[in-house]
Structures are given as C-alpha cells and as structure tokens.
Amino acid sequence: MKSLPKADVGVALYILAAFIMFIVSIPSVLLDVLLAINIAVAFTILFTCMFVKEVLDISYFPTILLFTTIFRIALNVSSTKLILNTGNPGNVVTTFGQYVGGGDLILGTIVFIILIIIQFLVINKGSERVAEVTARFTLDAMPGKQMAIDADLNTGAITDAEAKLRRDKIQQESSFFGSMDGAVKYVKGDAIAGLIITFVNVVGGIAMGMTRQGMDFSQAIQKYTILTIGDGLVSQIPSLLISLSTGILVTKGSKDADFGNVLVKQLFGVPKVLYMVGGVIAFLGIVTPLNIVIFVSLGAVFILCGRMVAGTLETAKIEGEVTQEEQQAEEIRQPENVTSLLQVDPIELEFGYGIIPLADVNQGGDLLDRVVMIRRQIALELGTVVPIIRLRDNIQLNPNQYIIKIKGIQISEGEILFDHYMAMNPGYVEEEITGIPTFEPSFHLPAIWITESQRERAESMGYTVVDPPSIIATHLTEIIRQHIAELLTRQDVQNLVNNLKDANPALVDELTPKLLGLGEIQKVLQNLLKEGISIRDLLTIFETLADYAATSRDTDILTEYVRQALKRAISSKFFPANETSSVVTLDPQLEQKIMGSVKQTESGTYLNLDPDITKEIMKSVEAETKKLENLGRMPIVITSPIVRIYFKRLIEDYYKDVIVVSYNEVESNVELQSVGMITA
C-alpha cells in the first residue's frame, strides 16, 4: 500500500465504500458524513465543469459519472435500510425532509416531483441529445481533420511532433465524446432509479410502521413519507448538480476562454442592449399596474450598467491602442527584433496613396482579388505555386506610381491615372483618339490615357481599352512569369515531390535522393520555367529524370531530355494546330562552330566563342527574327537537339523573347516553314 499513489488509494476506497454499503448496514452518523461528502463531490464536479477551459482537461468525466452514480445509489440503499429498520436515517435525511420539504407531506412531495421533472425531462434529455449529436459530428469530422493535419505537415506548416500531438488530440476527442454519449445514460438511469427507490420506501415504510411499530395509517404515512422525501431530496440534489455539470460540459463552446468572463461579456457586453432592456422594464412599471418602484429601479440599474459597460469598452479600446503602440515601440527598441527586418518578401507590390482605393475592398477595389487570380493563373499555366504577393502602400512614391519588387529589389515600375482608361491601338485602327500619350508598362507598347466618357467610342473604333486594376495585374503577371524560375525554392520543390509521392511513391523513391538531390531537381525545373515550359506534368518530368539520371547528372543535359519528353506540350504552346508555322533555322556550319566552342569543366559546361563570331551571330539573329515579327509571328529558332541549350544560353542576354526549340521537341504532325537562316 505504501508504494501506491495516494490518489489511487482514495479512488479505490471511494468505490469500495459503495460496495460495502450495499452489503453492510451503516450507522446514521456515518451516513451523514457520506451524504455530506456526496454533496461536496457534486459541487466540485459542477464548478470544475464550469471553469475548465477545454473538455479534454476533464477527459475522465464519463468514468467520474459512473463512480458517482454507484456511490449515490449505495447511499440510497443504506438510507433505505435505516428508514425501514429504525425510522432514524440520520440528521441529513431528516433535515432535508423537514426543512427543505417544509415538514409538510404535500409540499415535500411537490418539491421532490418538481426536482425529478427538471432533472429527467429538461437537463437529462437535453444533455443526452447534445452528447449524441456531438459524438456523431466529432466522429464524422475525424477524416477531414486528419487530412488537414497531413496537408499542414506536407507543406511544412507543422513539425512531425506537432502533427503527432494533433492526431492524439483528435483521437482523445473522439473517444471522449463517444464515451459521453453512453455515460449520459448513467445519469438518466439514476433519476429513474431514484423514483423507484422513493416509491418502494414509501410503501415499505407504511407497511413497517403499521405492522412493526403499531402506528395507524395516517401516522405511518406522515412519518415515513417525509423521511423518504428527505432521502430522495438529499440524493436527487447531488444528482441534479452532476446532471447540470454534464450539460455544461457537452454544450461548452469556447475552448480557451474563462467560462464566467465569457458568459457575462456575451450576455451583458453590449451597452445598447442594456439601454433597451432598462427602458422597457421602466416603461412597464410606469404604464402598467406593476410595482413602479421595483420596475423603475430595475430599469435604472440596467441603464446604469449599460453606461458603465460603454465606459469600460471605451477605456479598454484606448488602453488597447496605447498598449499596441507601446508594444510596437518596444519591438523597435529591442535589439533582437531586428532579425524580423532581415526577412525578404519574394514578391512585393508597393503603390502610392492614390492607388489605395483600388486595393481597398471597402472602397470597391478588387486588386486583392486579382492578385489571387494571378496566383491561380500561374499555377494552372506553369504548374508551380507563386509565393504570397505582399501589397503595401508607400508614401514615398508618387500618388499614382507603383513598383514591383522581387526579393526586395525593384524590378519594374508603372504609373496610372485614376478614373482613366488605357487605350492601345492593335495595329489596324486608322482613326486616332485624343488623350494623354503613355506606354503600356508590361510590354512597353504606345498607348493613350482616355476618360470614362471616351471609353465606348474608343472600343467602337477598335482600340483595346483596359482599366487601371487590369493594367497593374497584367504588369505583375508578366513580371512573375519572367522571374518564376528564381522564385522556385527547394521547399517548393519538396512540396511538389511530396504531392507526387502520394500517388507515385515508387517513382519518387527511385529518383530522389538515390539518383538526384533536391537541388538538382530544382535546377531542372528552373531551366524549364525560365523558358516558359510548364512543370504541371511532374510525372513525365520525374520519369524522364529517372531514366537518364543514371548516365548523366548534368542538369542542362537532363533538361534537354525532359524537354524532348514534353514535346507534345511544347508543340501545342508554340505551334498552332492545323497551321503552318514560320520559323528560323540555324546554319549547320554555325552549329558545328558552337559545339566546337563548348568547354567542359568540373562545375559544368560553358561556351568559349570568339567575340567577333558572337557579334555576327547577334546581327543575324536580329535580322532573321525581324522577318518573323514582320509576319506577325513569334520569333522561333529551330536547332539540332545538341546545340539548343548552348545557343539559347548565348542569345538569352540579348534577345530574351526569342524562343529556341530543337527538332526533337516538335511533334511529327507540326508543319514548319523556314523563312530564314542564322549564320555567322
């Protein structure tokens, strides 16, 4: 016994005492002590359920219900024995019968019946239904909660330890509410048992008084009915408290708030409500025969409380603002908070105060919605997730100016005219419209700012008319497309790998980390994105990498293999179906020169071409691609597979918009027409 914890010994004695009372008759003094303990335990359970912040903090409540029910029934049995044997069940039962019941047979009976009705029909019935519905909803929500945890774990939002804690909590919640659904039946059964025991005590007491103690019927029914009612009351009041505790626990809404404070704030926390209630109560006292002193006084109390609550809310608001300002100032003063300034947002859109209405939802602005659509559009188009785009106003900018930053560095800027529209000539509009000359910021095309009244006329003339939010959104989209490769981080690649692994675990396990590391896969995906190739078909990309990574770990070479595997997507992107596409080819002799200039080093390959030859190549590229632009076609150069990557690397700093495709990346059904050849 010495080695057992005291709490375990106490619980064991509590249950043991219940079983002893079923067998052994106990003296009335000991019964008084046990009844007092029973009442104290009931109040303890009630206040614990009221002020516990989370239901799992009292996860053994179903077991507590079972133990207290057994103990209470044992007390009923012991008191019944004393009532029938001696007619003296002790001070507690007698006091409850005479004092609580008023010492009157009819009054005591009515009070007892009312308690039974309240407990059985109101509290028990409601608690049973709430527990049943809560258990059902908790069990139904388990799969969704598990999936949410897995999603957070895959995205890196939580660690493995945090995920384990969340899963354990979900299991505990489902077990608790499932147990509560059954445990509420204990309380319901206890109320029924109390009714039956009371009836038996009344009948048995009358029989014992008349046969054993020589009482007449009126004396027997008076004495034993009052004692039985006292026994019923002293049993049913703790039972009612525990029933109330059960109802409180299963209907608890808030998990992290203090019960009392939240209840008072939610019920009496709106001054306007208190004013209205006070006015109504005072009005009833004045215009009706109701006691004017009571009702007017109560109305004045409500109005006064409303004024006090309003003052408290105002004070709290001011204190909150002051506290917030102090916290912000303190954070600035603290040296360790400087580290937060080191974080760089991947994408930022800063704008002057004149553009704020476009981003403010309350003023009808939809710029935030457009940013969401941009991320969705890029995800569908290129197969990668765009990082969160940070929008902030900057008073240092001109009112109508905006700038776009990538990793904290300004990449581009633009300026709009509020309440104006930008009109652009597609090339076939002959009649000009008056306006303010400007340039479209995304593609630097000439345009004109026009007013709202000119919009309809400009559209009828053939102009392309764009509103300011669309201008900013288009500009931002183009900047993201140009820099999406450098925005793809290793963590983004890991997330893509995790998503693919769910459906194709064998492929992912074969490729990484055995054949390629995460950084090498990132490099291949960046090479594809840099040239506008979508990586949505990640399955094909990974299968191709798994096929060729065993023979070469050069990411440039692997990129070419992947591009060839994606030729259907490349062909559909650059070469329209059922149409002959005009392209420019590369002189075979120039291809040989390029391949002869490729130098291999430990860190990779590079092109060591004579500067004069490079200059001639650039002139030829400019001249030949000009032919395609004059035809209204995209500037596309076709090369042999082995030369493509080096030629693209050679010209990308000079001609970023020129598309370089190898013959192996073109579908066999695509018809090509060469309109020129690049030579040196």
N, C-alpha and C positions, 0 to 999 in steps of 0.2 A: 504493500500500500504506500510505503514511503516514496517509492520510485514513480508512482503515478502522479500526474499533474493534479493540482487541487480542483481545477475546473472539471476534469473528468470525474473525480470523486463526487463533486457536487451534483452533476447531472445524473450520475448513477444512483445517488441517494434519493434524488427527486423522483425518479421512475420507480425505484424500489419502494418508497413510501406509498406510492399509489397502489401497488400490488398488495402491500401489507394491509392497507385499509380495506381492500376487497375481502380479505380473509379474517382479520382480527378486529374486534370491536375496540375503539379507542375512547379514552375519557373525554368528557366535554371540554375540559381546559385545553387539551392538546388539539382538539378540533378547532377551537377558537384561534389558536396560533396558526394552524394550517390554512384556515379560511382567510386570515389576515395576510398571510404570505401569498395566497392565490390572488387576492385583490391587488397587492403590491406588484406582483408579476404582470398582471393585466395592464396596470397603469404604465409600467416600464415598457411593455411592448407597444402600447399606444403612442407614447411620446417618442420612442425610438423610430417608429414608422413615420411619424410626423416630420421629424427633423433629419432623418437620414437623407443624404444628398443623392444617392444612387441606389436603385433597388438591389444591385449586386452586393452592396455593403451589408445587406442582411439576407444573404443568399440561402441561409438555413431556415428561413421563415416557415416553409412547409413542414419541416421537422419540428419546429417550435410549436406550430399549431397542433400537431399530433400529440406531443408531450403534454401540453397544457389541457387538451381535451380529455386525455386519460386521467390526469390528476384531478380535474374538476368533477368527472364522473365518479371517481373514487371518493371524493368528498361528499357527493350526493348520497352514495351508498352508506357511508359512515354516519352522516346526519340522519338518514332514514332509520338506521338501526337504533340510534339514541332516541329519536322521536317515538318510535313504536315501543321500545323496551322500557324507557324510563320517563318519557314525556318531558325530558330536560336535555335538549340538544346543545346547551351552552349559551353564553352571553351573546355571541354574534348573531346566531339564528333568531333568538328571542327578540333581540333589539330590532333586527330588520323586520320581524313580523309585527311588533307592536309600534315601533317608531316610524319606520319607513312606510309600513302599511297602515299607519294611523290607529292601530289597535282595533280596527273595525273590520269585521269579516267581509262585508260587501266592498268597502273601499280598497282593502288589500287585494281582494280578488280582481277588481277592475284594474288596479295599477299593474298587477302581475300580468294580466291578459294584454294590456297595452304594451308592456315591455316585450312580450313574446311576439306580438304583431309587428312591432317596429323591427325587431331583430330578424324575424323569419321572412316577412313579406317585403321589407324595404331594403335593409342593409345586405342580408344574405343573398337575396335574389339578384340585386344589382351587382354585388361583388362576384357572384358566380358567373353572370353573363359577361362582365368585363374581363374576368380572368380567362374565360373560354375564347373570347374574340382576340384578346391579346396574345394568347398562346398560338392561335391559328395564324395570325398575322406575322408573329415572330418566326414561326417555322416556315411560312411561305416566303419570307424575305431573306432567309439564310442563303440560298444560291446567289441572289443578287449582291448581297454583302460580301460573299466570298469572291465573286468576280471583281468587285470594286477593289478589294484588297490586293488581288493578283495584278490588277491593272496598275495600281499605285506602286506595287513592288517592281513591275516591269519597267515603269518609267523612271524609277529611281527616287520617287517621292518619299518612300519609306524604306527602312532597312529590313533585313530578314528578321531581326529581333522584334521590331515594331509590328511586322506582319504576323509573327507568331503570337504576340500579345493580343492583337486584334482578333485573330482566329479563336484564341482561347476565350476571349470575352464573348464572342458570338455564341460559342458552344455553351458557356455558362448561362447566358441569357435564355437560350432556347430550353435548356434543362430547367432553369428556374421557373419560367412561365408555364412550361409543361407540367411541372410539379404543382404549381399554384392552381392550375385548372382542376387537379384532383384534390388538393388539400382544402379547397373551399368547401368541399363536400363534408369534411370533418365538422366544420362549424355548423353547417346546415343540419347534419345528423345530431349534433349536440343539442340544438334547440328542440328538435323532435323528442330526443331522449328526456330533456327537462320537462316537457309537457307530460310525457307518460309517467315519469317518476312522481311528479306532483299529483297526478290523478291517483296513482297507487297509494301514495302517502295519505291522501285524504280518506280514501275508502278504508285502508288498513288502520289508520288512526281511529276512525269512528268505531270500527269493529273491536279494536283493542280496548278503547275507553269503555265501551258498553259491556264487554264480556270479562275483561280482566280487572277493571278498576271500578266497576259498579256505577258508572255515570249514565245519566239518561241521554237521549239522542241530542238534545239541544246543547248540553254541556260538552259532550264529546265533539260535536261538530264545531263549536266555538273554539275550544282549546286546540284541537289538532289541525283544524283548517288554518288558524292563524300561524301556528308553528310551521306548517307545511308551506304556507305562503312566504314566511320568513326564510325558510330553507330555499325556496325557489328564487326569491329575490337575491339572496346572497350568492347564489350560483349563477343566476342569469345576468346580473350586473357585470361581473368579470367577463362572462361570455359575450355580452353586448360590446364591451370595450375591445375585446380581441376581434370581434366581427368588424367593428369600426376600423381597427388597425388594418385588417385585411383589405377593406375597401379603400383606405387611404393609399396603401402600398400599390395596389393594382391600377389605381387611377392617377398615380403620380405622373405629371407631365414633364417637369423640368428635372434635369439630372444634376445640374451643377449649382443650383441656387438654394438659398435658405428658404425653407417652407413658409415660415411666418412672414418674413420680409416680402417675399414674392406675393403671398396671398393678400397682404394689406395693400401693397403697391398696385396690384392689378385691380382690386376692388375699390379702393379709396384713393387712387392716384391721379384721377382726372378732376381738376377743380370745377370744370363746367358741369359735370355730373352732380357733384355735391351741391352746387348752387341751385340746380334744378330740383333736386330732391328736397332741399331745405325750403324752397319756395312752395312746392306742392304741399308739404306737410303743414307749413304755416297757413297756407290758403285753406286747407281742410279745417284747421282749428278755428279760423275766423268765420267762414261762411256756413259751417255745419254745426249741429248741436254738440259735437265732440268737445272734450275738455280743452278750452282755449289755452289755459296755462301750460298744460303738458305739450300740446302740439306746437304752439308758437315757440316755446322754449326749445323743443327738439329741433324745429326748423332753423332757429337761430344758431343752434350748435352745429348743424350741418353746414350752414353758410359760413360760420366762423372757421370750421375745419377746412372748407374749400379755400378760404383766403390764406390760411396757414400753409396748405399744400402748395398753392400757387407761389407763395413767397419762398417756400423750400425749393421748389423746382427752379425758380429764377436764380436763387442763390447757388444751387448745385450747378446750373448752367454756367454761371460766371466763374465759379470755382474750377469747373472742368476746363474752361477756356484758359484760365490762368495756369492751371496745372499743366495743360498741354504745352503752353508757351514755355513754362519753366523746364519741362522735360526736353523740349526741342533745344532750348538754350543749353541745358545741361549736357545733352548729347553732343552738341557742338564743342562745348568746353572739354569734354572728356577726351583724352588722347587716343584711347583705344577705339573710339568710334570713327577715327579717320579711316580705318580699314574699309568701312562701308563705302567710302568715296572712291576706293580703288576698283570697284565693280564697274564694268563697262557693258552697257546695253548693246546687244547685237545690232538692232535697228532702231533708230530714233527719227521721229518726225517733229521738228520744232517749228513753231509758227508765231507770227506777231499777233498782237491783241485784236487786230481787225479780222482775223480768221477764226477767232474763238467761237463765234456763232455757228460756224459750220461743224464744229466738234461738240457743241453743247446740245444735248438731247432736249433740254428744256426749252431751247430756242428754235427747235425744229431741225437742228443739224443732224446729218446722217453719216458723218465722216467715220465715226466709230464702227458703224455697221459695214461701211465699205471696206474698212481695214480687215474686218472679219472675213468678208467675201474674198479679199485678196489672198489671205492665207489659205482659204478653201480652194480658190482657183489654182494657186501654185501647187497645192498638194495633188489636185487632180491632173494637172498638166505635166508636172515633173516628178511626182511621186515622192516628194520629201516634205517634211514639216518645216514651215517657216517659223523662226523664233518669234516670241512675243514682240510686237511692234510698240514701242513706247511713244506716246503722244504727250507733248508738253508745250506750254506757251513760253515764249521768250521775249521779255520786254526790250531786250537789246536789238531785236530785229525791227525792220520797218513794219508798219501795221499790217500790210498785205503780203509780206515776204514769208517764205517758208524754206527750210533747209532739210536735207536728208542726210543722216549720218549712218555710217557703217562702222561698228566697233569704236564709236566715239569720234571718228574722223569724218568731217564734212565731205560728202561725195558729189552732191549736186544741190542746186537751189532753184527756186522759181518765185514768181510774183504774180498775183492775181488781182483782179479788180472786183470788189464785192458788188453784187447786184448787176454784174455784166456777164456776157457770154462770149466765148471764144469761137470765132468763125474761121474755118480753114477751107481753102479752095482745093478740091480734089484734083484739079488739073484741067477740067473741062468747062469750068464756069467762065464765061466771057465777060459778063457784066459785073463790074466791081461795086462793092457796097462801102459806104463811108464808115469809118471807125478809127480806133486808135491802133496803129501798127504795133505788132509784137511778134514774138516767136513762141511756138509751142514748146514747152520745156522738155518733153520726153524725147522727141525726135528732131528738135530744132528746126521745125518747118515754119515758114512765114504764116502769120495769122493776123486777125483783126479783132479787137475788143468791140463788141456791139452792145446796145442796150436791150432791155426786155422788149421794147416796142419794135425793134428791128428783127427780132428773132424769127418770127413767122415768115417775113419777107425773105430773109437770108436762106431759110430752109427751102422755100419755094424756088429760089434761084439755083439751088444745087449745092450750097455751102454745107459743110459738116459743122454743126453747131454743138458746142459742149459747154456744160455748166461748170463753175469753179470746183465743186467737190469731185467731179469726174476727172478734171484736169490733174488735181493733186493725186487722186487714186491711180490714174494711169501712169503718171510720172513715178510714183512709188513702186508700182508693179514692175516697171521696166528696170528700175534700179535694183530691185530684189532679184529679178531674172539674171541680170549681169553679174551679181555677186553671190548668187545662191551657192556656188561651189565652196567659197571660203566660209560661208555660214554653216556648212555641214560639219558638225563636230564629231569627235569619236563617240560621245554619248549618244548623239543622234543615230550614228551607225549601229551602236549597241542596241538601241531600241528597235531599229529595223530588223536586226538579227534576231532579237527575242520574239518579235511578231512572226517572222518567218519560221522560227523554230517550233512554234505551236503546231503548225501543220506539217512541217518537213524537218523533223528532228534529225533524221539520218543524214540529210544533205548538210545541215549546219555543222553537225559533229564531225563530218568528214573534212569540211573545208577549214574551219577555224576551231582551235588555234593550230591544228596539225600542219596544214599547208600554208595558210596565210594568217598573219596577225591582223588585228583590228585596224591598225594604221595603214596597212597595205590595201585592205578592202576600202577604207576611206579614200585613199588616193585614187583608186579606180573609179569609184562613184563620183568623186570630184572632177575627174577628167571627163566623164560623161556629161555631168551637169554644166561644166564650163562651155561645152559646145551645144547646149540646149537639148541634150538627149534625156528623155525621161527614164527614171530608175524605178518606175512602178512595177515593172515586170522583174521583181527581185529574184524570183525563182529561176528564170532563164539566166540572169546575170551570175548567180551563185553556181548554177550547174556548169556554166562555161568556165568559170574560175576554177572549179573543182577538177574539170577535165584537163586544163592546161597549167595549173599552178605547180604540178609535179615536175614539169620540164622547164619552167621559167618563172621566176619571181619578180621579173622586171614589170613594174606596174604599167608602163607605157605599152609594152607588148601585150600584156593581158587586156588592157583597154581595147586594143585593136581586135583581139579575139572576141571580146564581148560585143563590140560594135557590129562585127560580122554576124554574130548570133541574133542581134536585134535588127537585122536588115529590113524586116517587114515594117517595123515601127519607123525606121529612118526613111524608108522609101515613101511611106504614107505621109510623113511630115514634110518632106522637101519636094516630092514629085507627085503632082495631082494625078488621080486615076483617069484613064481614058483621054490622056492628053500628052502630046509630045513635049518633053521638057528641054529647054535650051540650056546648054552648059558650056564650060570652057575646059579644055583638056590641057595636060601637061606634056611638053615635048619629051619623048623618050630619052634623048641625049641629056636633057636637063635633069631628068630623074636619075640617070647614071652619075652625073656630077654630084647631085645631092647625096646619094648613097655612098659615093667615094669620099665625101667630106664628113661622114659620121664617125665620131671618135668614141670608143668605149672606155669607160673608167670604172673604178670600184663604186663610185657614187651614182653611176648611171651613164647615159649617152648624151652627147651634145654635138651640135653642128659646127664644123670649122670650115666655113665657106669664105672664099675670097671676097673682100668688101666690094670690089668692082662688079663681080658677078651678082652679088646680093642687090646692088643698086640697079643693075639691068633687070633683074627679076621683078623688082618692085615696080619699075616703069611698065614692064609688060603686063603685070597683074592689073595695074591701074587702067591700062588701055583696053585690055580684054574684058574686064568686068564692067567697064563703061558701056560696052556693046550690050551686055545683058540688061543693064539699068535702062538704056535707051529703049529696049524692047519691053520694059515693064516687068522684067523677070528678076528673081532673086539671084545674086551673084554666087553661083555654084561652080566649083572647080572639081573635076574628076581626075583622080590619080590612081596609080597602082597601089595595092594594099601596103607594101613595104615602105613606100615613100610618104604616105598620107600624114602620119604623125609628125614627121620632120618638116614637111612643107607647111603644115598648119602652124607649127611652132615658129617657123621662120617668118611668116607674114602676120601673125596674130597681133603683134605690137603696132603694125602699120594699118592693117585692114581687119578690124575686129568683126565686121559684118560679113566677111567673105566666108562661105560655107565650103569646107573641103571634105569630099566624100570619096571613098575608094570604090573600085568596081565591085568588090565583094560585098559591099553594103547596099547594093541596088538589086531589087527583085528582078527576075528574068522577064517579067511582063511589062517592065517600065521601058518606054520608048524615049531615047535620048537623041538630041541633035546638037552637034558641036558647032558653035558659032565663032570659035577662035582657039588659038593655042598659045600658051605661055612659054616663051623661050628666053634664053639669056645670051 
